[in-house]
Structure formats: structure tokens, C-alpha cells
Amino acid sequence: MDQGAVDELYEAFAVLAGSDPDHCSYPKGYMKRQAVFACNTCVQSGMDPAGVCLACANTCHDGHDICELYTKRNFRCDCGNEKFHGFKCKLHTDKEGQNVKNSYNHNYFGRYCSCDRPYPDEDDRVNEEMIQCIVCEDWFHEKHLQAPAVDCEALMEMICGRCMTRAPFLWTYAAHFAVSPVNKESLCKEQTNANVMPDEKGKCLRTSGHDMPSASLCSQLEEATSGAAGRMSSPDSVTAQQLSKVTKCVLNELKAKDAASPRAGAVFWPYFWRAKLCTCTDCKRMYVKMGVPFLLDESDTLLAHEEKAKAETLTSEELLLSCITSLNHVQQLEIIHQYNDLKHELHEFLQQSANQRKDVTPEAFREFLEELQTRKKRRLN
């Protein structure tokens, strides 16, 4: 297996690991981010779009024509609600008519990009990889982004041209922080410099910039709090009017420095760019008005979702040990022996498939399990 295929597997594991494969996510409400699927068997073209969680895709829609939508933010499972016209969820039956806060697009019918085509596309001989916009969460062909994709080692986010137009303040930030063929080298390196430090969960922590007051700003604050007659001696007595004099809007400062730049096409950003966004009251209100308040949520990024899933997912050995702690020593050894035996059998099966250059299909894996069960019964007899 080449490195590209290995990377895709790790990425798939990271995405799915953040979702429960056995329990419907509906009781958790509108989750910040989870793996979402569309069932083309139950919800067809012409019907209202609907999506289901990982557990419902595995259980309720087993054997159906399932379309994987990667992850979606603020989504609540639709399985079995009125959009399914009588089809009932097997995992959670008590569901409301519709999840009105869910956001849908043509992805739920297997179509993507501004060209509104399926993926993979039988009419497209190239079938190039698609890139997801972090705002509308649609997927785009590079040739339809109206901007060349930037190959950078630093993990990046992309915002399509349509979303940039809907939130025009982003163009100001793009002029200073977005990745382009000209500045990609310096911006990729910035992810590892002193200004951005990834914490133990992979999130970006801002250590300098507009989040921290500069020396001149601190001196202005000290002057404001001291008062002309020296009447104000502590920061607790600072009035809102005095604070407003020293609070600066980063967006306005960048606008003053902003040079004329093209405002069309998709924009690529290094992951640290969200930490550059202004957090003043006016800007926060603007984010809500334009429908992008999630840009300030450090747990919204796919990187944070994947890292959280990795941190919370136990290895099979850790899970096994946690489940047999109450057993006596002999029982523990017996279970561990059977577990190692199963792991050995699985390794042999996968190694044989690799040597014969065979794909491990669901049917082949099911046959392996049935054969394993048969051998186990023979040993017991």
C-alpha cells in the first residue's frame, strides 16, 4: 500500500473516530461536528434533503445506497423523521418532525461543486480530487475554484469565492494572511514560529498579536485609568468609555494598510489564520450577521476534530484491559490469549491478501469471520 493510501486511511479513521458507531447522535442535539451520510435509497431526488449519523448509516440503512458526506458542523441526525416518509429509525424512535437548524446543500443528493456534478463522475476522465470549503462545506474541483490550489506542507483551509463574496470582510484578512504562490513559503513557516503554538490537542494558541495588548496600548490604558487628577488608582474603576478609547479593531487597522488586491476566486489559508481574526464586539456581531461565528471557535476546524478523536479513542489493547479488570488472573489470561489468537488470525488473513494483491472486500472479510467461527467450533468439539 502506497503512502497516499495509508494517509487516506488514517484520515478516514480520524474523521469516523469522532462519531459513535453504535448509538444515534440525535439525543446529543446539534453536534459541533460529526460524520454525516445521505441515503439515496430512502431520500431521492425531488424530496427534501436529509442526513444520518454514522450509527444510523451502519444499522438503519445497512445495504442501502449510502453517500458519505465527510463531516458537517451543527448537524442533528434526521434518520426516521418525517423526511423519510414512514421509515423509522431503529436506534432512536422519539424524533421531532424536522431538524430546522440543519443546513443542507446539493451534497445530500450526491452532487458537488459549482458544476453540480457527482463524485466520482463517470463523464470526467480525470476525476481530480475535490477540496472542501470550510464555510459552506461544499466540495469543489480545483479547476472551478478560479484560483490555483497552493501546495503547502502546512495544513490549510479553503474558502470558496462565493463564500468570500458573502462575507466580504474576509478579503481584508486575505490580503495579509492568506496563502498565495508568492507568500506560501513564509506563511507555511509561520505555523511553527513563536506566534502560534499547537497545544497538546492540536489547537492553535495565539501568543502574540491583537489578543495581547502592546506596550503602547498598555501605557494608554494606564494613563486612562490614572485620570488627569490621579483620581482613578485601580483597573477596577475603568469606565467603558475610557476602555473604548484604547480598544482597537484589528479589522479597521488592516483596512488602513490594505493594498488593492484581486477579489475573486477561492482563498487558501494556513490553519493559524483564525487566530488573527478580530474579537472586538462589533466584529463579533458582524460574524453572527454574516453567518460565520464558528470561525472564532477553535474546536470547529477539522484538525481539532481529528485530534480530539485521536485523543479520546482508546486502542483495542487499552479497551480490553479496561474491560477485564474485575476478572481473576486466570480469566484475564484466558481472554488475553483468545484475543491474541484472534489478532494473529486477522494478521495472517490481511498479510495473505496483501501478498496476493487482493482487495479486502466486505464479502471476503465476512467469509474470513465465518471460517474463523467454524475452526473455533471444531477446536471446542
N, C-alpha and C positions, 0 to 999 in steps of 0.2 A: 504494500500500500504506500503510495507516494505521500510526501509531506502535506500536500494540499488536501488530500482526502482525510488525513489524520486531523488537520486543523478544522475541517468541516465537521468531523465527528465530535471533537471537543466543543465546538461552538454549539452544536445541536444539544449535547449533554448539558451545557451551561444554561441554555435557554429553557429546556424542559425541566431541569432540576429545580427551577423556581416555582414550579406548579405541582400540585398534588395529583398523582396519577390514579388515586383510588376514591377520592371524595370530591363531589361537586363543589366548585368555588362559590356558588350562589350565596350561601349564608354569610360569606365574608364581604358581601356588598361589592361596590365598585373598586376593585383592586388597583393599586398604583400601576402594576404591570404584571401581565401573565401571558402564557402561551394561549393563543386563540385559534380555533379551527372553524371552517364553514362546511356544512354538509350539503353537497349538491344533490343528494338523493331526496332529502326532506325539504329543502328550500331551493326552489328552482327559479330560473329567470322569469320575471314578471311578478314574483312575490316580494314581500318586504324582506330586506336583508336581515340575517341573524347569524350569531356566532355561538360556539360552545367551548367549554373549557376542556382541558386535557383529559380529565377523568370521564367526562361525558363522551368525548370522541372515542375513548377506549372501550367504554361499556355500552352506552346507549346507542351509539352509531357504528358499532363493530360490523364490518362487512359493507358499509356504505361508501359512497364516493366522497372522500374527505379531502378538503383543500386546506393545507397548512398556511396560516397567515403570520407566522413568526410570533412576535409579541405585540400587544396593544396596551395602551395606558387607559386607566379609569374605565375598565370594562367589567360588566357583570354577565354571567352566563345566561343565555337565552333558552337553553335546551328545555323543551317541553312547555314553553309558554304559548300564548295564543298565536304567535307567528308560525308555529308548527302544525296548526290546524288539526288538533286531536292527538298528535304524537305526544306521549308522556315521558318525562324524564324518569329513569329507573333509580336514580340516586337521590333526588330531592323533588318530591311531588308538590310541595307547597310553594308555588311560584306565582308572582303577580302577572297581570296581563302582558305588560311590556316593560322593558328597562329603558325608560325615556331618556336617561342621561348617556346611554351608549352612543358612540359616534360611528357611523358606517360609511363606507365608500364602495367603489366597484370591485375592490379586492374580494369582498364576500361572495361575489359571483365568478371568481377566478379570472378577473381582468385587472390589468395593471398599466401604469404609466399614462402619459398624455395621449398615447396611441391607442389606449383601451384594448390591448391585446392580451391573450392568455400567456402563461409561462409554465412549462416550455411551449413555444409557439411552433407548430408544425410547418407554418409557412415561412419561418425565419431560419435560414440555413446556419446562421452564425450562433443564434441563441446565447447572446452575451449575458454575463452576469448582471443582475439588477442591483440598484442602490436605493436604500430606503431614506425617505425624508423624515427627519425627527419631529416635524411639526404635524403634517397631515398624515404621516405614516404610510403613504402610498409608496410604491416601488417604481423606479424609473430605469430605462435603458440609458446608458451613458450618451448615446447619440442623440437623445431627446432632452438632454439637460441644458442645452445652449451654453455649455461651458465644459472645458476638458476636465475630466477627473484627475485629481492630483495624487500621484503615487507617493505616499509619505509613510515612513515607518511608524510614526506616532498614530495611535488610533484616532479616527476623525469622525465627525458628524457632518451630515449634509442637509441643507435646507433648499428645497426646490425653488425655482424662480417665481412660481405662483404664490408660495407662502411668503417669500421675501417681499413681494408686492403688497400682500395683505397686511404685513407688519413692516412698514417702510422704515421704521427707526433702526431696523437691523442693518440697513445699508451703511449707516454711520459706523456701527461696530465692525462691519465687514471691511471697511476701508483701513482699519487699524489692526484687526486681529485675524481675519480670515486667511486661509491658506491659498496661495496662488503659485504658479510656476516661478514667480520672481522671488517670493519671500518664504517658500516652503521650507528651505533648509534652516533658516533662523527660527521659524515658528515651531518646527518639529523638535529642535533642541530645547526650546523654552519649556517643554513639558517636563524636562528633567532638571531645570535650573532651580535656584533658590526661591523663585517666586511661586512655584507650585510644587507641593509635596504630596504624593499619594499616601494616604493613611493605610492602616492595616486592612481595611475593607476595600481598598482600591478607589476611594473617593478622592476628589481633588480638594485640598485645603489651601486657601489663599493666604499667603503670609506677607504680602505687601500690596500696595495699590490703594484703591479707593476705600477698602474696608477698614484700613488703619489710617488714623489722622497723621498728616505730615507734620514736620516740626513747625512750619509756619502756621498751619491750621491750629496746632496746639497752643501756640503763642496767642493767636487771635481769640481762642476760647478762654485762655487765662485772662486776657485783657477784658473780655466781655464779662466774665464772672467777677472780676475785681471791682468793676464800676469806676466811674470818674472820681467819685469821692471816697472810694475804698469801702463802700457800704456792704458789698457782697463778698463774703470771705470763703464760701464753700460752694462746690459744684451743685449741691442740692438746691441752691437758691437760684439757679439759672432759669430764666424765663424762656418760653417758647419763642418769643420774638428775638431774644438775643441769640438763641441757638440757630434760628433761621438765617442769621447774618453770616454764620460761619459754616453752615451746611452747604456743600456744593453738589450739584448734579453732574455726575460723570458724563452723562449723555450730552449735556449742553457744552461741557468742556471739549468733548471730542468733536462736536459740531463746529466749534470755533476753529479747530485745527483741520477739519475735514477738507481734503482737496477734492476737486472734481474727479469722479471715477465712474466707470460704466455701471449702470443699474439695470442689469438684465441677466437672466440665466441663474443657474444654481450656484450656491456658495458652499465651499468646504471649510470646515472649522476644526482646529485642534481641540481636544477634549477640555483643555483648560479655559476655553473661551467663555464659558458660562460664568466663571468666577469674576470676569471683567464687567459683567452687567451691573448697571447702577441699581442700588436698592433704596433710593430715596422714595418718599411717599408718593410723589407724582408719578414716578416711573412704575412703581408697583401697581398703581391704579391703571396706568396705560397698558401694562401686561394683561391685566384682567379684562379690560375693554377689548383688546385685540385677540383674546382667547389663547394667550401663551404664558399664563402664570407658572406653568410647570417648568419653564426654563430656569427658574430660581430654585427648583427642587433638586438637590444633589443626588437623590435616590431615583430620579426619573431616567437617567441615562441607561442605555443597555449595558454599558460597562459595569455600573453599580449593581444592576440586576444580576448579571452573571457572577460577579464577585460575591454577592450576598448568597446566591445559590450554592456556590462552591464552599463558602464558609459554613453554611447550615447543613449541607449534605454529609452524612456520615458515610465512611467507607463500609463495605459489606462486612469486613472483619470487626470494625468498631460496633456496628449494629448487632452482630452476632453475640459479641461478648456482653453487650448491654442487656441482651435478652435471656442469658443463661446464668446470670449472677446468683439467682436463688436456688439453682440446682446443686446437688452434691458433686464431688470431684469426679466420680465415676461417670455420672450422667453427662457432665461437661465434656469429658474426654471422648465419650461415645459420639456426641453431637459434632464436636470438632473434627473427629475422624471422618464422619459421614460428609461433613461439609468439604473437607479437603479432597475426599474421594470424588464428590460431585464436581469440584473445581478442576480436578485433574482430567476427568472425562470431558468436560467442556473445552478445556485447553487442547486436548487431543483432537476433538471434533473440529475446532477452529483451525488448528495447525494443518490438519489433513485438507481442509477446504482451501487454505492458502497455498499449500503445495500443489494442489490440483488446479489452482487458479479458478476456483468456483466461487460464485457469489452465495452468501448465506441468506437464502430466501426464507420468508416465514414458514413456507411449506417444509423446507429442508430442516429447519430448526424444530418444527413440530414433530417430524419423523424421528429426529435425534432424541427428543424427550420421551417419545413413545417407546423407542428401543431401549432407552435407559431404564424406563419403568419395567419393561419386560425382563431385562437382565437382573434387576433388583428382585423381582418375584422369584426368578429361578434360584437366586442365592438363598432367599428365605426358605424355599422348599427344600 
